[in-house]
Amino acid sequence: MIFLNLAIKSLKNRAFATSMTVLSIALSVTLFLSVERAHRAAEEGFTQTISKTDLIVGARSGPLQLVLYTVFNMGTPTQNVSFESYQELQKHPEVAWTIPYSLGDSHRGFRVVGTNADFFKHYHFRGDQKVSLQSGKVIEGLWDVVVGSEVARQLGYHLGDSIVIAHGVTKGEAVVKHDRRPFKISGIMASTGTALDRSVYISLEGMEALHMDWQDGAVPSKETPASQIKKGDIKVDNITAFFIGAKSRISTLKMQREINEYKKEPLLAIIPGATLSELWHGLSYVENVLRIISWMVLAVGFMGMLIALTTTLNERRREMAILRAVGARPGQIVGLLVFESAVLTITGVVSGVILSLLLTEFLKPWLQNSFGLYLEGSAITAQEFIYIFVAIFAGILIGLIPALRAQKQALKDGLSVRV
């Protein structure tokens, strides 16, 4: 109890230095836990970009390439899938639902996706969450378009606005635009924090209608007016890929093997969850770099505590000598200084944990809307609890350094007056 009172009075006597030391540790722990939480959110957001889809089927290429251009709308497919093959596999007895997916054009740097109403019924992400609209309705007419939330936000679109699709995938100003066949925004998607927010959705027939009258990729000199093109008159020949939901998970592997051995054309079927996990683990070096940076930040905070304790040690030489003079043993002096460092460490770490939790709750809506980071799940994992205890233990050990120096100071050195 005496040591507790002495430690508290000593820390109060150096209130400013004590506060700065605690603040340094608290900020370091806050940043450390924030990086860990952001890492968990990024991994979950990445691997849960698509869920409840058992297979993704496309032209035979590679699993990573297929998942990149279907789930993330990145890259360009090597080949299309015939619509005839899609319809045949759609009738497979083990298939519960399918979503056709057609890529090819863009709008002011955003990918245009051709699909149908099944996309809005069956596409899931982040577990059970379904695609929904914040306003408007899904694609019905030939020239209807639904835009992602990020597209609407960046380009300032509203319901009823007309947009022009550009030929091919381009990030700059398009060379060829389908300006004679504009689309009208019928719906704006709610934010998902995935690549869906940065995409534009039209019907499969709308994708085909854009290129009606084109021959060998050349712009026709005369085009059929958009008003004369009817949805029922358009035949879809090819799509880029399609998603499959199986009636039972048991049949997924069997169906995957059958599709990979499909005789009519070379196809590739992948399990998206497994491929996304493989892709994330392939990027594990980024995870390791973030964790190293976090530990370095924490180390800087404890180095600040060490510097503060060591700097004030010379100012406290007379205090230490008086304690020795009234009967305090060297071990008790060491214990006092270690106890002070423990108080500083525990106070700083606990403050950092509380600050991290408060910031997470306060910034959660902004992080979800601006960066797609959904901070769900437990606030602190078991692994992070281990990190916290390791940090506390390391802080107490650091307090031994100035404590052992104080032990070596002689009573005479402490009481002598230096001129």
Secondary structure as UniProt FT lines:
FT   HELIX           2..13
FT   HELIX           15..47
FT   STRAND          55..59
FT   HELIX           63..71
FT   STRAND          81..82
FT   HELIX           83..90
FT   TURN            93..94
FT   STRAND          95..107
FT   TURN            108..109
FT   STRAND          110..115
FT   HELIX           118..122
FT   STRAND          124..125
FT   TURN            126..128
FT   STRAND          129..130
FT   STRAND          133..136
FT   TURN            142..143
FT   STRAND          144..147
FT   HELIX           149..155
FT   TURN            159..160
FT   STRAND          162..163
FT   TURN            179..180
FT   STRAND          183..189
FT   HELIX           195..198
FT   STRAND          199..203
FT   HELIX           204..210
FT   TURN            211..213
FT   TURN            216..217
FT   HELIX           226..228
FT   HELIX           231..233
FT   STRAND          238..239
FT   STRAND          241..246
FT   HELIX           249..251
FT   HELIX           252..260
FT   STRAND          267..270
FT   HELIX           272..282
FT   HELIX           284..315
FT   HELIX           317..325
FT   TURN            326..327
FT   HELIX           330..371
FT   HELIX           382..398
FT   HELIX           400..408
FT   HELIX           411..415
//
